[in-house]
């Protein structure tokens, strides 16, 4: 009897198309694959963003020490400007990393709902 039932289900699916359960399973599988792929791509990008932050922090330390150069009377404003620019670069790198990690967290929460 189960062969007949499977045959009838197949025949009905071919005539009227997939039923709601079959479509739901396909949607779930594709959603799972799409979200999982995005998480993997973004986790790889996380390494670059962390490196960018580290470089920005190193550059801020160098700016504080004026890259090992004396600060001349004429160069004081340039030195101060460099400090602000370095601080802003660190903030931008921190914000980019934070936003990026929030996206990954969101995708992970959506993946949990899909599965």
Secondary structure, 3 states (H helix, E strand, C coil): CHHHHHHHHHHHHHHHCCCHHHHHHHHHHHHHHHHHHHHHHHHHHHHHHHHHHHHHHHHHHHHHCHHHCCCCCCCHHHHHHHHHHHHHHHHHHHHHHHHHHHHHHHHHHHHHHHC
